């Protein structure tokens, strides 16, 4: 699949909101890399490019790196069909140039995500290929209780609810990549204007419109 095709796919999958799509796409990158891969003799009967792609996917896809981010897929492979054979090794070694599609979460970026898990301490949102933590302290300006049976977070005064499947617009406020025994973390907030559950945002926009109309009529 071409780079432009991947871009169109991301636009379709991320959101129908063009402004949000353009912001979210900044976190997706196509990076050109070079490497040398080994083709095992057991793969000599298969198409060379297919074998090379399989080797690269096994090496790079799923990799998390502080400079690259989260590697999603290997694409656009080009390789030298003439390989080298090293002493004592029956495999062939080929120079390859390829592109990887990566996701690199940036601080302060606004993204959308679906609630995939709800707990008493907050929710996890699926953004790109990873989950981000939306802590209860970053949900809303309200006292929040957790209904374990229903799997729902509930605002006492506002009556707002959060459950699996809800779509949220949030801002990234913390990013740490896995290192050693640490699994890494992405933290987000919804406690800023026009952030939060999509229905809340629509309500905020609706409430702000009459004030704008009234101000214009007075002028």
Long-range contacts (C-beta under 8 A, 24 or more apart in sequence): 1-75, 2-76, 3-30, 3-75, 3-76, 3-99, 6-30, 6-75, 6-101, 14-112, 15-112, 17-112, 20-110, 20-111, 20-112, 20-169, 23-109, 23-110, 23-111, 24-109, 24-110, 24-111, 24-112, 24-128, 26-106, 26-109, 27-69, 27-103, 27-104, 27-105, 27-106, 27-109, 27-111, 27-128, 28-101, 28-102, 28-103, 28-104, 28-128, 29-69, 29-101, 29-102, 29-103, 29-104, 30-75, 30-99, 30-100, 30-101, 30-102, 31-68, 31-99, 31-100, 31-102, 32-97, 32-98, 32-99, 33-97, 33-98, 33-99, 33-100, 34-95, 34-96, 34-97, 34-98, 35-59, 35-95, 35-96, 35-98, 36-93, 36-94, 36-95, 36-96, 37-79, 37-93, 37-94, 37-96, 38-89, 38-91, 38-92, 38-93, 39-83, 39-91, 39-92, 39-93, 39-94, 40-91, 41-90, 41-91, 48-79, 48-81, 48-94, 49-77, 49-79, 52-77, 52-79, 52-94, 52-96, 53-77, 56-96, 56-98, 60-100, 64-177, 64-178, 64-184, 65-177, 66-177, 66-179, 68-100, 68-102, 68-104, 69-102, 69-103, 69-104, 69-105, 70-102, 70-103, 70-104, 70-128, 70-129, 70-130, 71-100, 71-101, 71-102, 72-100, 72-101, 72-102, 72-103, 72-128, 72-129, 73-100, 73-101, 74-98, 74-99, 74-100, 74-101, 75-99, 75-100, 75-101, 103-128, 103-129, 103-130, 105-130, 105-132, 105-172, 105-175, 105-186, 106-172, 106-175, 107-172, 107-173, 107-174, 107-175, 108-171, 108-172, 108-173, 109-171, 109-172, 110-169, 110-170, 110-171, 110-195, 111-169, 111-170, 111-171, 111-172, 111-188, 112-167, 112-168, 112-169, 112-170, 113-167, 113-168, 113-170, 113-188, 114-165, 114-166, 114-167, 114-168, 115-162, 115-163, 115-164, 115-165, 115-166, 115-167, 115-168, 116-164, 117-164, 118-146, 118-151, 118-152, 118-153, 118-162, 118-163, 118-164, 119-146, 120-146, 120-148, 122-153, 123-153, 123-162, 123-168, 125-168, 125-170, 125-188, 127-170, 127-186, 127-188, 130-186, 131-186, 132-170, 132-172, 132-186, 132-187, 132-188, 133-185, 133-186, 133-187, 133-188, 134-168, 134-170, 134-187, 134-188, 134-189, 134-190, 135-187, 138-173, 138-187, 138-188, 138-189, 138-190, 138-191, 139-190, 139-191, 139-196, 140-190, 140-191, 140-196, 141-191, 160-197, 160-200, 162-197, 166-197, 166-198, 167-197, 167-198, 168-195, 168-196, 168-197, 168-198, 169-194, 169-195, 169-196, 169-198, 169-201, 170-195, 170-196, 171-195
